[in-house]
Amino acid sequence: MSIVESENLTDNEPDQIPVVPSAPMANGDSIPTAFDPKQLRAGRLERLRAMMAEEGYAALVLFDPNNQRYATGSRNMFGYFLRNSTRYVYVPLEGPIILFEYPGSAHVSTWLETIDEARTSKVVWSAVNQRDGMSSDPFGVEIAELVKEHGKGNKKVGLDRCALNLARALEAQGLDVYDCMQDTLHCRRIKTPEEIACLAQSMAASEAAVAEVEAAIKPGITENELFAIMYGEVIKGGGEFIETRLLSSGPRTNPWFNEASDRKIRPGELVALDTDTIGCHGYYSDFSRTFHVGPGKPSAYQREIYRMAYDQVHHNMGLLKPGVSYREIAEQAWKIPERFIDRRYPSIIHGVGMHGETPLVAHHMDFDRFSKDGVLEPGMVVSVESYIGEVGAADGVKLEEEVLITDTGIEKLSRYPFNDELLNKEV
């Protein structure tokens, strides 16, 4: 019996797929790497419907492709539907889940046990038809009929995103419409064991891609060429796409957030990257590393700022445990030296799941502007961020680790080694 390594096996009926159940997690002692895709889908849907019951929703209408995938496991033309909110999934608290699909493509998802029925979307061309009543009115009527049939008199409907006309069309039918995105993200903050297995597999594939990038770093290669290597390896490893182009070199490492360009890399420089990868099974892998370009040794300044970034990540990882509040993390975080504060990274930690998720914990001076307090809980996955760069300097260092919050502390999901030369270790 083989281990299932994909949730989206459209050439097989689900009951024909051999599976190995996910390994149990015991106090963070092990991270599962095998999973049953049916159990993955069932666990996510159970959490979503528990949230709906708690918040009093009769139904959700999900336009966001990530939420659609969370609720059903269904994926179709992902990038297209990130741009065009024209595919939607009706998820009642009780009753059949109905996919409203792009014409001619329902077969991509109807094999899934989570999809009870497929209909054609009423809003196929979002740039045209959503702007008037031609599609929004029929959309509203159809959803209202479903809520009346399955809602037992409850008229509260959640939308995660859509055109204004669609929300108004539902309200015109007497439904109480609410933005459910925050509720949905809050539900998704705790990962099931099957989700953690997906995250572990996604991370392993991304680490393999970064290894190929590191091996290719040499004077004369361009940032774009390195980024192309990473992107290609992500796809070969079963990943889907990279959200950003954060790979930079030399003076383009400071400040952070310069995206890959045609700049040629020179000896003695730093190369920094952030994976930001929607990897296999649709799960995010998010870690960062900075490398030195040979020949020659890193400068004393490069080693100094690398050590600072390393210390920041590891100090802040040491704060993470279940029950600690986000504000406590901000207040107890590694103290950034004054000259580096202006170019601090926006967050200390942020959630990880199908993309960068909740929570976001900002630095203490930014906390009330960017963060809402809460506590870490077992089953959360977060990335721990550091960027060290100062105004007027040539170099900057980006490091980041991804960890699972366990019953007692953390377990690392990212295991890519740090650079011994930049840490001034013997190599």
N, C-alpha and C positions, 0 to 999 in steps of 0.2 A: 504494500500500500504506500503510495507516494504522498509527500507533503504538498498540500495546495499552496501555490505561491502566487495566486491571482484571484481577486474577487470577481473580475469581469471575464468569465470564460464563456463567451457567447456561442461557441460551437458545441457546448455540452448542455444537456438538461441538468439541473441542479442535482437530481437524485443519482446521476451517473458519475458524479465527481468523487473520487476517493479522497478522504480527508483524514488528517490526524488532529485530534482535538488539541487546543492550546495547552501548554504546560501550566500547572498551577503556579500562582505567585504566593510566596510565603514571606511576609515581612521584608520584601525587597530583595530576597536572596537570589531570585532568578527572574530574568526577563524572557517571556515566551517568544518564540520565533515562528512557531507553526500555529495555524488557526483554521477553524472551520468557517468558510464564508457565510454559510447559513446562520451560524451562531453570531457572527459579526453583525450581520444585518438585523437579526432579531434583537440583539442587545441594544443596538442604537435606537431602533424603533420603540422598544420598551421604555427607554429613558425619555425619548421625545414625548411619548404619550403620557408618561407620568408627569412631565412638566405641564402638558396641556391640561391635565386634570387639576393640577395644583393651581394653575393660573385661570382656570375657568373657560378655556377655549372650547367651542364646539368643533372648530376645524381650523387648520392652517392651509393657506395657499402659498406654496413655496416657489419663488422665482429664482432664488440664488442657487447656482449649480452645486455649491458645496452643501447647502442644506438639503437639496434634492438627493444627493448621494448619501448623506448621513441618514436620511429617512428611509431610503429604499435600496441603496447600492447602485442606482441607475446613473449612467454617465452617457452623454451623447454630445458630440461637437462642443466640448467643454469651453474652449476659447471663444467660440462664436456666441455661446449663450451667456458668457460673462459680459459680452458687449450688447447683445440683444436679449432683453428680458421677454422672450416670446414663448418659452417652454415653461410649463408650471405643473405642479403636483398638488392635488387635493388630498389632504390627510385629515380625515375626521377623527374625533376622539374615539368613536365607535363606528364601524362601517367600512366599506371598501375604499382602498386607496386607488385613486384614478390619476393616471398620467395623461396630461394634455400635451401631445407631442407634435413636433415638426412633421409636416406631411411626408408620408412614405418611409418614416424611420422608426416606427413603433416597434418593429421586430428586434431592434437593438436591445430593448428592455423587457419585452413581454414574457420572456422566459423566466424572469425573476419571480420568486414566490411572494415578494412584497408588493408587486403590481397586480391588482385585481382586475383592472380594466384600463384600456387605452382609448383615448379619443383624440381627434385632431384639435390642435390649439385654435382658439378663436382670435389670437393676436399674433399671427405669424410674422407680419412685417411691422416691427415696432416703430421704425422711423416714419411710417406712413399712417397705418391704421389706428394706432393707439391714440393719435392726436385728435380724433373725432369720435363720434358715436358709432361708426360703422362696425367696429369690432368690440369696443368697450361695453356697449349696451348688451349685446348677446353674451359676452363674458359674464357680466353681472347677473343676468337672468339665469344662466346655467348654474353658476355657483350658488345662487340663492335657492334654486330648486333642490340642489344637493344638501344644503344645510337644513332646509325644511324637512327633507326626507330622513336625515340621519341625526339631526341635532337635538331632538326631543324638546323643542321649544327654545333652546339656547341659540342666540343670534350673534355671539361673540366670535369674530373671525380674525385671525392673525395673518398679516402680510409681511414678508421679510423685505421685499423691495418690489416696486412696480411703478408704472407711469401714474401720475395723479388722476387721470381720467378713469383708470381701472378702480382705484379706491372709491372714487365718487360714484362709479357705476354700482358698486356693491352697496354703498350707503343709500343710493336711490331705491334699492330693493329692500330697504328696511333692516339691513345688517349693521351690527356694531363693529366697526373696523378698527383694529389696533396694529401698531408696528410691533411685530413679534421677534425682530432680529436679536435684541438684547436677551430676551427670554430663551431664544434658541441657542445663542452662544453660551449663556450661563448653563444650560442643560449639557452642552458639549464639553464643558470644562473638565469633567471627570471621564477618564478613558476606561473602557472595558478591557479585560485581558486581551481580547482579540484585537482591539485597536492598538494596544501597546505592542503586540506582535507585528502589526503593520508598520508602526513607527520604527521598530527595530530593524525590520527588513529595508525600509526606505533609507534609514541612516547608513546601513552597511553598503548599500548601492551608491549613495552619495560619497561616502568615504573612498570607495574605489575610484570614483570619478576624480576626486581631489588628488588622489595618489598619481593618477595619470597627468594631471596638471603639474604637480610638483616635479615629476620626472622630466617634463618638457621644458621647464624653465631654464633659459640660457640667454646670453646676450644676443640681441637681434630679433628674437621672436616678439611678436606684437601682443598687446593685451587681447585684441580680438581673436587672435589665433589660439591663445590659451583658453579664452572663454568658449570658443568653438569646440575645443577638446572636452571641456567640462560638460557642455550641453550634449555633445554626441554620446559621451559615456553615460550620462543620465538616461538618455533615451534607450541605449543598449541595455541598461540595467532595469528596464521596465518602468522608468519614470515618465512623467508627462510634460512638464515644462518648468522653467526657472523664472520666478516672479520678477527678479531684478537682474541687472547686468553689473553687479558690484564686484569688479575685478580691476584693480588699478596698480600702478607701479610708480616708483621714484617719487617725484614731487606731486604726482596725482594721488598719492595716498594721504595727503594732508591738504585741505580737510577731507573728511570721509564723505562718501556718497557720490564721488566721481564714478561714472560708469565706463565700462570697457571701451577702448578707442583703438585707433590704428597706431598708437605710440609704440615705438620699438624700445625694448627693455635693455638697460645698460648694466655693465658689471658694477657690483657694489651697492645696487639699489635693493629696496624692499618691494615685494609683490604681496598684496593683501587681497583676500577674497571673502565673500559671504555666500554660502550655498543657496539659501532662499529657494529651495527646490520642492516643488510638488512632485513627490517621488512615486514609487510603486504603490499600488492600491489607493492612490489619491491622497497619501499622507505626507505631511511636510517633514523635511529634514533641514535643520537650521543650525549650522555651526560655522565658525570663521577661523581662518588661520592666516598668518603672515609668514612669508619665506624670504630668505636672503639670496640674492643673485651672485654667484661666484663668477670668476675665481676670486680668491682673497677672503678675508675675514670680515665680519660685521664691525662697524665702528663702535666705539664706546657709547656714543649717544644712541645708536640703534639698539644696543644691548640694554641700555638703561630704560628706554621706553617700552621695550618688549617685556622686561621684567616687571615693570609697573602694570602693564595690561594683564600679565600672567597672575600677579598678586591680586589684582582687582577681581578677576574671575574667581579665583580660588577662595579668597576671603568671602566673597558674596555667596558662593556655593555653600560655604560652611554655615551660613545663616539659615539655610532652607531646611525646614522640617514641618510636619503637619501641626497646625494650630498657630503658627507664627503669623502675625498680621502683616499686611502689605506695608503699613506705615512703620512698623517695627523694622522691617527690612530696609526701608528707605533711611531711617534714622541711624541704623547700625552698619550701614554699608561702608565699604572701603572709602576712606577720605581722599578725594581727588586733590592732588597738589594744586595750589592756586593758579599756576601758569597754564594748567591744562583744563580748567573748568569751562572756559568759553567754548571749547570744542568737545565737551562731554557727549557721550551717546545719549539719545533721548530717554532710554529706559535702562533699568538695572536688570529686570527680568521681564519676559513676556510669555504668554501661553503658546503652546504648540499643539496642533491637531491636524486638521485638513489644510490649515494655513496658519499664519500667525494669529493667535486667538487671545481670549481673555485668560488670565488677568494681564494688565500692563502696570508695572510698578516703576514709577519715575523716581529720579533722585529727590532727596528731601527738599531741595529748593524749588522743585517743579511739581511736587506731589499733588498739591491742592488744585493745580491747573490741569494736570493730565490724568490723575489716578483717582479711583474710588476705592475706599478701604474694603478689606475683606480678609480672609485667612486662607493659607495654603491647606490643601486637603489631599489625603492619599489618592492616587490615581490621576492627579494633575501632571502634565508634562510641561516644562518651561525651559526656555533658553536664557542663559546668563550671559549678559553682554559686557564688552569693554571696548572702548576706543580711546587711545591715548595719542594726542597730537596737540601741538601748541601753535599759536599764531606766530608766523615768521619763520617757522622751522620747515625743513624739507621733507621730513619723514613723519609718518603716522603708523600706528600698529592697531590692527583689528583682531581681536580674539573673542571666541564665543563657544560655550558648551551647552549641550542639550541634556537635561536630566529628568528622571522620573521621581516624583514625590512618593515615597513609600510610607509604611506605617511608622517608621522610626527615623527617617531622614531622606536621603536621596540615593538613587542609583544612576550612574551615568549611562546615557544612550550613545553619546558621541565618544569615540575612543581614538580619534586620530591623534598621533603623537605631536607634541610641541617641538619646536626647533631647538636642538641642543646647542648649536652654535650661538644662537641669539640668547639663550639662557646662560651662556658662558660655561657650559658643561664640556667635559672631555668627550670628543667624538672620534 
